[in-house]
């Protein structure tokens, strides 16, 4: 057995950090070309070991979860709270994940299909034919209302409006600057971005405190995710505490709102730049009519492939990370405790061996072969795979299928979209500019 070469990578400099933040995929591709896989990289959370090779990713995802803890709390902690599943390790992570998983089971999600379709169709009613629309603004509006109604269980129109107002302010106030620059997390006498964010934190906390006080003890018969979490009990019969619930709701908001919306926006972008792909999808949708049944939509193979390809070519989060708490072997390299490791989703998804012509949007590749969870991993993997993955995939298919079966759009221009970092996510820089062309024939019948 040969001894692997020592790990190497670029030096830690402000320039390298900027390259990572600005274009993670290109930075990692350059590093791998020069240093091999795995390589080390200087990132805002410290020097980490990175792999985009399926075998390296397998090493991470197949390892005993007890070997790892979250890499660091720098980017996410202020937004999701200390009691977030994303920041937990060990037995506490295992307990919380077990409590959170049941509401996201496939059978449960069928309850939300009609709601997702209703929200989608209503979202277009205010658009005027010939008028401009940014796909990401449209999909974010849809996704946010899905969270308010399906996750938080809010139905009264005025209460929905209030939640939308508070949640949008909360998310917009946690800027990329606050995410990356810890020294700026100071109030400066009540002024500045951190003070503004803290005001939104307090506003959301008050809203959630009121909701929990009203709902606790009255969750029977309700199907929204909050009610299911209120009814959940651990192995000792204990419910989740209010602090835990509030932080997990904040986590579901952050992880489930913008991420799904970005995936749908990218799908609309590529579909409207590839007439053949769009035509094939419309032919698949046509037999279902202008108001397809949600359960019929989620079974369509080409629609599913379109969603998969959008997340393949544009993973919303480029990496998943861990920190070792015991010696761990990654592709023959024994890493000591305290080492940061990352599975680079963005590298695996552009591997030309797995995905010929990886820069091309070609949904057919997902009909031609099945990819392993170490080759295709838009939601991470292993014991820390996103618990909302099935919910997000379900929502993407219903929203996109409902939109395109009922309404027509066209590209506003031929300028390519460039991925840009928004906070922890990477989305289309201009939001995908389209023109609304009106209902499809028969959609208003």
N, C-alpha and C positions, 0 to 999 in steps of 0.2 A: 504494500500500500504506500503510495507516494505521499509525502508531507506537503500540504497545501502551502502556496506562497503566502508570505505575510500580507495582511490586509493593508491597503493603502487608499489614498484619496486626496482630494485637493486640500490645501491649507485653509484654516479659518481666517477669512477676511471679510470686510463689509461687502466687497464685490460679490463674493460667492454667496453670501446670504441673500443679497439682492437678486441674484440670478435664480436662486431657489424660489423666492417669493414670486418673482415675475413670471417665470416659465419653468415649472417644476419638471415637466416631461423632458424638455430640451436639456436642462441642466443634468438630469440623471442619465440621459442618453450619452451626453458628452463624457460624463464620469465613467460610465460602464465601458465606453469605447477605449478610454485611456487606461483604466485601472482594473478592468475585469469585473466579474460578479462572484461574490459580493464585494462591495467597496465601502469605504468610510466617507462621510460627508459632514461638513460643518453646518449645522442647522441652528435655528434659534433656541431649540431645547438642548443643545450641546452636540458633541460629536457622536454620530450614530453609525451603525453598520446596516447597509441597505442591500436588499436582494430583489431582483425582478424575475429571477429564474423560477419556473414552476417547482423545481426540486427544493430550492431554498425556501419558497413560500410553503411548500409541504412541511419542511422541517419546523417552521414556526407554527402553522395551524394544527399540526398533528401532535405537537409536544404537550406534555402535562401542563394544564393551565396554571398549576401551582408554581411553575418556573418563572412566571411573569407577574408584573404589576403594570399599571398605566405608566407610560413613558414620562409624562409630566403634566402638571396642571396649568402651565403657562397660558395656552390659548383659550381653553374652554371654561375653566373653573368659575370665573365671575358670571358667565352667562347661564350655566346650568346648575350651579350650586354644589356645595360639598357633598350632598346626599345623592348625586347623580350616579346612575349605573356606570356611566362612562369613566368615572374617576375611582371606581371601587376595585378591590382585588380580593382574592382568597374566598373565604366562606361567606363574607358579606356580599360579594359580587354574585356568588352562586345562589344565595337566598333571594336577593333582589330580582335576579333574572328569572328565577322560577315563579315569582309572584307576578312579574310583568308579562311573561310569555303568553298565557292563555288567551287574553283578549285579541291577540294578533293571529290566532289560529285560523286556518282557512274557512272552517265552518262558520266562525263568528263573522268573518268579513263579508259574507253574503248579505248580511243585514245592511251593510253600508252601500251596496251597489246602486240601488235606486236613488239614494241620497246623492251619491257622486254624480250620477247622470243628471238629476234635477238641477244641482248647483251649476254644472257645466253648461247646460242649455240656457239657463237663466242669465248666465254671465255675459252672453253675447247679445242679449236683448237691447242693451243700451248702445250698441255699435250701429253706425250708419254706413250703408253700402257706399263704397268708394273712399271711406275714411281710413286713416292710418291706425294701426294697432301694434303695440309691442308684444310679441308672443310671451315674453317672460312676465310682463305685468299681468297679462291675462291669466297665465297658468298659476302665478303666485296668488292672485285674487281667488281663484278656484281652490287651490290647495289650502289657503288660510281658512276659507269657510268650511272646507271638509274637516279641518282640525277643530274649529270652533264647535261644529255640530256633531261630528262623529266621535271626536276624542273628548272634548269638554262637555258635550251633551247639552249645549245651549240651543234653544229653539226660538224663544221670543225675539221678534225682529229688533226691538230696541236694545235688548241684551246682546244680541249678535253684533249690532253696530258698536256697542260699547267695547266688547271684547276685541273686535277688529281694530278699533282705534288704539287701545292699550297695547295690543300685541305688536302692531306695526311700529309704534313708537319705541317699544322695548327692543325689538330686533334691529331697527335702524340706528339706535343710539349706541349699540355695541359695535364700534367701528374696527376696521383692520388695525388701525393705529393702537387702540386700546388692547386689542387681542395680542399684539406682538411686543408692545413697549410697556413693561411693568412700571418704570418710573413715572409714567403718565397717569397711573392709577392713584391719583391724589386729588382731593377736592379743590385745592387752591382757593380757599375761602368761599366755597359754594359756586365757583366759576369753572368753566372748562368742560371738556367732554366726559370726564369721569363723574363729575357732579351731576351732569345731565343724565348719564346712564343710571346713577344711583336713584335719581328721582323716578325714573321709569321702573326700576326694580321695586321701589316702594309701592308704586301704583299697581303693578301687577301682583305683588304679594298681597295687597289689600283685597284685590279682586278675587284671588284664589282663596284667601282666608274666608271671605264671605261665602264663596261657593261651597267650600267644604263644610262650613257650619250649617248651611242650608240642606246639603245633600246627605250628610252622614246619617245613617239610620233609615234612609228612604231610597236605598239603591235597588231594592227588589223590583223586578219587572222591567228595569231599564236596560238598554243594550249598548249605550255609549261606553267608551273605554274607561272614563272616570268612574262610572258606577260599578263596572266590573272590578276595577282596582280597589274601590272602597270595600267591596265584598270579599276580596281576596284574603286568605289567611295562610300563614307559613306553617311549617310542620309542628310548631308548638301552639298553633291556634291563634297566633297574634296577627292583628291587622297592621298595615303600614301606618306609621305615624304621619301627622299632618306635614311635618317638615320634609319627610321622605316623599310624600305624595306631591307636594308643591315643586320640589326639585325634579322629580321624574316628569311632571307635566311640562316644566320648562325644557327639559331634555327632549321630550317628544315634539315640542314646538320647534326647537332649534334644529333637531335632526330630521324632522319629518315635513317641514314646510318648504323651505327654500330648496332643499336637495331634490325633492320630487318635482318641484316646479322647474328647476333648471334642466332636469332630464327631459321633461316634456317639451320645453322650449327648444332644446337642441334637436329633438326629433322633428319638430315642425320646421326648423331651419333646413335640415337636410332633405326632408320630404319635398319642400318647395323649391329645392335646387336640383332635384332629380326626378323629372317628369315620369320616367319609366317606373321608378319605385313607387311614386304616388299613385300612378294608374293601377299598378298591381294591388296596392292596398285598397283603393276604392272599389276594385272589382271583387275583392274579398268581402268588403263591407256591404256592397249593393244588395245581396239577397236578404239582408237583415232589415232593410228599410231605413227611413230617416231617423227613427228613434229606436235604435237597437236595444234589445234586452241585455242588461249588464252581464248576465251569466253567459250569454251567447258571445259577447265581445271577448271575455277572458279566455275563451276556448279557441280563438282564431290564431292559427299558427303564424301567419305572416305579420299580423299586428304585434304579436308577442316578439317576433324576430326584430321588428322595427324598434321596439322599446329596448330590447337587449343590445342592439347595435348602437343605439344612441348612448347608452351607458358604457358601452365598450370603448367607443372612440372618444368620448368625453366623460371619463369618470369624475363625478362631482367632487369627491375627495380623493386626492392622488395617492395617498399612502395610508396604511394602518400600522400602528406602532405599539411597541411593548418595551418594558425595561426588565432585564433579567434579575432575579433574586437568588439564583443559584447558577452554577456553571451550566452552560447551554452550548450544544454543538450545532453550528450552522454551516452546512456544506463542508464539513471536515475541520472547521475552525472552532476551537473551544473558546467561548466567550466568557469572561469572568462575571461574577455578580455585579450589578450596577451598569451593565452595558445596554445602551439603547439599540433596539433593532427595529427595522421597518420592512414590511412587505410592500414593494412599490407596485401598486395597482396600475399606475400609468405606464410602467415599463412592460409588465406582463401583457397588457392590452395592445401594445404596438409591436409585439414580437412577430417578425415576418414569417417565421417558421409556423407559428400557430395561426396567424392571420395574414395571408398573402395580401399585398397592397394594403397595409394596415391603415393608411391615411384615407382610403376610399370608404364611403358609406355604402355597405353592401349587406343588407339584412339576410340575404340568402345564405350567407356563411353559417348562420345558426340553424338553418334547415338542413344543411349538408353534413353537419357533424355535431356531436355533443362535446362540450368542453368540461373539463374537470374543474372542481372548485379551487384548484391551484393555478388554473389557466385563465379563468374568467371569474372575477371577484369584485364586482362593483359595490358590494355591501360588506366587504371584509370577509373574515372566515374564522373557523375554529370556535372556541368557547366564547369569543367576543364578537361574533358576527352580529350585525345590526338586527335587533329584534323586530324592527318594523319593515324588514325587507319585503316580506310577502304583501304587506299592506301597501307599500310604495309601488310594487309591480302591479298589483291589482288596480290601484288608482290610476297609474299611467295608462293602462290599457282601456279602462272605461272612459277616462277623460278624453284621450286622443281619439278613440273610436267614436264617441258621441259627438265630438267637435266636427270631425271630418265627414261623418255620415250626414250631418245636418247643415253644415255651413261651408262656404267656399272662401278661400283666402288666396292671395298671390304675393310673390316677393315684392317688396317696396323698391328694391334696388339690387344690383348685382355685386355689391361690395361684400367680400368675405367677412364673416364674424371672427374675431380673435378672442380666445379664452383669456379671461382676466380673473385675478383673485378678488373675491368679494369680502370674505372673512376667512372662515375655515374652508369655504367652498370655492370652486372655480366655475364661472359661468360665462355666457356670451357677453362680450364687452358692450354692445349696443342694444342688447335685449331682444334681438331678432325682429327686425322691422318688416311688417307685413301690411297688406291692404285687405280690408274686409270687403268681399265681393257680394255678400248676401247669402240667403238660404239656398240650399240645393233644391232642385225641382222636386216638389212634393213634400218638402220638409215642413211646410206650414199647413198641410192638409189635415 
